[in-house]
Amino acid sequence: MNNVVEEKFATPDKRSASMPGFVQMLIRDYRLYVLASPGLLFFLIFKYVPMWGLLLAFKDYSPYMGFWESKWVGFKYFEELFRNTDFPLLFRNTFAISLMNIFLFFPLPIILALLLNEVKKQVFKRVVQTLIYLPHFISWVVIVGICYLLFSQGDGVVNKLLVEAGYSKINFLSNPDTFWFMLTTQSIWKEAGWGTIIFLAALSGINPELYESAQIDGANRWKQAVHITLPGIRSIIVILLILRMGSILEVGFEHIYLMTSSPVSHVADVFDTYAYRSGVQNGRFSFATAVGIFKSMIGLVLVVLANKLSKRFGEEGIY
């Protein structure tokens, strides 16, 4: 009798102590799981359920026959992709644009965040933050349109100013030698300010007493930034760089598609535009899916390698 009464009025912790570990964890942290359930459902419905469509890459899919009636073809479309004479060109263009984004674009949000962190006038800081956040909300269609208005060789504002100053016109938009740089510059203008949000949040978590101690020891602002600020956000930088490796072959279909023209097609054609042109426009959905899987596998391998490398240098990594 006493045992029944004790079990009935036992606290949740005591009741869950006799349950398996997983159930015990669910009961103990059920509030957190209820809070996370909308996000988990989003990923389940929109990220994991559509993954069955990856099987299209291994079938000769025909809309008339349907998914189940289409015959299996194994790695036929992957072999076709690797044997394609355009494959080296696609790999070179995609990889080069992505590397330029990493080396030129990735450090800029960090530098901007460090500079904004040094601004003491809050009004000026908020105005600057608002101005550099705004381009993120502008679509690539508008940004490319602005770029054409400024830099086109015919009626571009910049070329008109050059002519009035006595110089000849410059072919900014259709020059293969400057096309990758133009793409990277547009990406920087659109997203660099938005990228500072994470680093500013990380900077706000650094203990102010560290700066006060450094000032007492005579450290100037540069030494404070090198020995306190940068080490304080180093883990965030490493994590974002590892995640960036996962999308190294994702260079932005919409942006490049809008900027592509005949003179620059040999430096602008990347896996995304090739998959759209050769796969989607021609109704070869299986081939387009194979291209997408290849990009994802390259990203997965690079994330794993970058994560192992970061742990070897003493960082936590992403898992």
C-alpha positions in Angstrom: 0.0 0.0 0.0 2.7 2.4 0.9 4.5 1.6 -2.4 1.4 2.4 -4.4 0.9 5.7 -2.6 4.6 6.6 -3.0 4.5 5.8 -6.7 1.3 7.8 -7.2 2.6 11.0 -5.6 6.2 10.6 -6.8 7.8 13.6 -8.4 8.3 13.6 -12.2 12.0 13.1 -11.7 11.4 10.0 -9.5 8.9 8.5 -12.0 11.1 9.1 -15.0 14.1 7.6 -13.2 12.7 4.1 -13.7 12.1 4.7 -17.5 14.5 4.1 -20.4 16.9 6.9 -21.1 15.3 8.3 -24.2 11.8 8.4 -22.7 13.2 9.9 -19.6 14.9 12.6 -21.6 11.6 13.4 -23.5 9.6 13.7 -20.2 12.3 15.9 -18.6 12.7 18.3 -21.5 9.3 18.1 -23.1 8.9 21.9 -23.1 12.0 22.3 -25.2 10.7 19.7 -27.7 7.3 21.4 -28.0 9.2 24.7 -28.6 11.3 23.1 -31.3 8.5 21.1 -32.9 7.6 23.8 -35.6 11.2 23.9 -36.8 11.5 20.1 -36.7 8.3 19.8 -38.8 9.6 22.3 -41.3 12.7 20.3 -41.9 10.8 17.0 -42.0 8.2 18.2 -44.5 10.3 20.5 -46.7 13.8 19.0 -46.4 13.6 15.3 -45.7 10.4 14.2 -47.4 11.4 15.7 -50.8 14.7 13.7 -50.6 12.9 10.7 -52.2 13.1 12.7 -55.4 16.9 12.0 -55.5 16.0 8.6 -56.8 15.2 10.3 -60.1 18.9 10.4 -60.8 19.0 6.6 -61.0 15.9 6.2 -63.2 15.2 7.1 -66.8 12.3 9.3 -65.7 9.5 10.1 -68.1 6.5 12.2 -67.0 4.3 10.1 -69.2 5.3 6.8 -67.4 5.5 8.3 -64.0 8.1 7.7 -61.3 7.3 4.1 -60.5 7.0 2.9 -64.1 10.2 4.6 -65.2 13.1 2.0 -65.5 16.2 2.0 -63.3 19.4 3.0 -65.1 21.9 3.0 -62.3 24.7 5.6 -62.7 24.1 6.3 -66.3 23.5 10.0 -65.9 26.5 10.4 -63.5 28.7 8.8 -66.2 27.2 11.1 -68.8 28.1 14.1 -66.6 31.7 13.1 -66.0 32.3 12.2 -69.7 30.8 15.4 -70.9 33.4 17.6 -72.6 32.0 20.6 -70.8 32.6 19.1 -67.4 36.1 20.5 -66.8 34.9 24.0 -67.9 31.9 23.8 -65.6 34.1 22.6 -62.7 36.6 25.4 -63.3 34.1 28.2 -63.5 32.1 27.0 -60.5 35.1 26.4 -58.4 36.8 29.7 -59.4 33.7 31.8 -58.6 33.3 30.1 -55.3 36.9 30.5 -54.3 36.7 34.2 -55.1 33.7 34.5 -52.9 35.5 32.7 -50.0 38.7 34.8 -50.3 37.2 38.2 -51.1 33.7 38.0 -49.7 34.0 35.9 -46.6 36.4 38.2 -44.7 34.5 41.4 -45.3 31.6 40.8 -42.9 34.2 40.1 -40.2 36.1 43.3 -40.9 32.8 45.3 -41.1 31.7 43.8 -37.7 35.0 44.7 -36.1 34.8 48.3 -37.4 31.2 48.7 -36.3 32.1 47.3 -32.9 34.6 50.1 -32.5 32.0 52.8 -33.1 30.8 54.4 -29.9 28.1 56.7 -31.3 25.1 54.4 -31.2 23.0 56.6 -33.6 25.7 56.6 -36.2 26.3 52.8 -35.7 22.6 52.0 -36.2 22.3 54.2 -39.3 25.3 52.5 -40.8 23.9 49.1 -39.9 20.6 49.9 -41.6 22.3 51.1 -44.7 24.5 48.0 -45.1 21.6 45.6 -44.3 19.2 47.1 -47.0 20.9 45.6 -50.1 20.1 42.1 -48.7 16.4 42.7 -49.3 16.8 43.7 -52.9 16.3 41.0 -55.5 19.1 40.0 -57.9 16.9 41.2 -60.8 17.0 44.8 -59.4 20.7 44.6 -58.6 21.6 43.3 -62.0 19.4 46.0 -63.5 21.2 48.7 -61.5 24.5 47.3 -62.6 23.5 47.5 -66.3 22.4 51.1 -65.8 25.8 52.0 -64.3 28.2 49.9 -66.3 26.7 49.1 -69.7 29.0 50.1 -72.6 26.2 52.0 -74.4 24.3 54.2 -72.0 26.0 53.3 -68.7 26.6 56.2 -66.3 30.2 55.2 -65.6 31.1 55.0 -69.3 29.5 58.4 -69.9 31.6 59.9 -67.2 34.7 58.3 -68.6 34.0 59.7 -72.1 33.4 63.2 -70.7 36.7 62.9 -68.8 38.5 62.1 -72.1 38.9 58.3 -71.6 37.6 55.6 -73.8 34.7 53.3 -72.8 35.3 50.2 -70.9 33.5 46.9 -71.5 32.6 46.0 -67.9 29.8 43.6 -68.3 30.9 41.6 -71.4 34.5 41.2 -70.6 35.5 37.6 -69.8 38.6 38.8 -67.9 36.6 40.8 -65.3 33.3 38.8 -65.2 34.1 36.8 -62.1 35.3 39.9 -60.3 32.0 41.7 -61.3 30.0 38.8 -59.9 32.0 38.8 -56.6 31.6 42.6 -56.2 27.9 42.4 -56.6 27.7 39.6 -54.0 29.8 41.7 -51.6 27.5 44.7 -52.1 24.4 42.7 -51.5 25.3 40.4 -48.7 28.4 41.6 -46.8 26.4 43.9 -44.5 23.8 41.2 -43.7 26.6 38.8 -42.9 27.8 41.1 -40.0 24.8 40.2 -37.9 26.2 36.9 -36.7 29.7 38.4 -35.9 28.2 41.4 -34.1 26.2 39.0 -32.0 29.3 37.1 -31.2 31.2 40.3 -30.4 28.5 41.2 -27.9 29.2 38.1 -26.0 32.8 38.9 -25.2 33.4 39.8 -21.5 33.9 43.7 -21.2 36.3 43.1 -18.3 38.8 41.6 -20.6 39.0 45.0 -22.4 39.2 46.9 -19.1 42.1 44.7 -18.0 43.9 45.1 -21.3 43.5 48.9 -21.1 45.0 48.9 -17.6 47.9 46.9 -19.0 48.4 49.5 -21.6 47.1 47.7 -24.7 45.9 49.9 -27.5 42.8 49.3 -29.6 44.8 47.3 -32.2 46.2 44.9 -29.6 42.8 44.5 -28.0 41.4 43.5 -31.3 44.2 41.0 -32.0 44.4 39.4 -28.6 40.8 39.7 -27.3 38.3 40.4 -30.1 39.5 38.0 -32.8 40.1 35.1 -30.4 36.6 35.7 -29.0 34.9 35.2 -32.3 37.3 32.6 -33.7 35.0 29.7 -33.2 32.2 31.4 -35.0 34.5 32.2 -37.9 35.6 28.6 -38.1 32.0 27.2 -38.0 30.8 29.6 -40.7 33.8 28.7 -42.9 33.0 25.0 -42.5 29.4 25.5 -43.4 30.5 27.6 -46.4 32.5 24.6 -47.6 29.2 22.7 -47.8 27.9 25.0 -50.5 31.2 25.6 -52.4 29.6 24.6 -55.7 26.5 26.7 -55.0 27.3 30.0 -56.6 23.8 31.3 -57.2 21.8 30.3 -60.3 19.7 33.5 -60.5 22.6 35.9 -60.2 24.7 34.2 -62.8 21.8 33.5 -65.2 20.9 37.2 -65.2 24.5 38.3 -65.8 25.3 35.8 -68.6 25.6 36.9 -72.1 27.1 35.4 -75.3 30.6 37.0 -74.9 31.0 35.7 -71.3 29.2 32.3 -71.7 32.4 30.3 -71.5 33.4 31.8 -68.1 29.8 32.1 -66.8 28.5 28.6 -67.4 28.4 26.8 -64.0 26.7 23.5 -62.8 23.5 25.3 -61.9 23.0 27.0 -65.3 24.1 23.8 -67.1 21.6 21.7 -65.2 18.9 24.2 -66.0 19.8 24.4 -69.6 20.6 20.8 -70.3 18.2 19.2 -67.8 15.2 21.2 -67.0 14.7 23.1 -70.3 15.1 19.8 -72.3 12.9 17.8 -69.9 15.9 15.6 -68.7 15.0 15.8 -65.0 17.0 12.7 -64.2 20.2 14.3 -65.6 19.5 17.6 -63.7 19.0 15.6 -60.5 22.3 13.8 -61.0 24.1 17.2 -61.3 22.5 18.3 -58.1 23.6 15.1 -56.3 27.1 15.5 -57.5 27.3 19.1 -56.1 25.9 17.9 -52.8 28.4 15.1 -52.5 31.3 17.4 -53.1 30.0 19.8 -50.5 29.5 16.9 -48.0 33.1 15.7 -48.5 34.5 19.2 -48.0 32.5 19.8 -44.9 33.7 16.5 -43.3 37.3 17.3 -44.3 37.1 20.9 -43.0 35.5 19.7 -39.8 38.3 17.2 -39.2 40.9 19.8 -40.0 39.4 22.3 -37.6 39.4 19.7 -34.8 43.0 18.9 -35.5 43.8 22.6 -34.8 41.9 22.6 -31.6 38.6 24.0 -32.7 35.2 22.4 -31.8 33.9 22.0 -35.3 30.2 21.6 -36.1 29.8 18.1 -34.8 
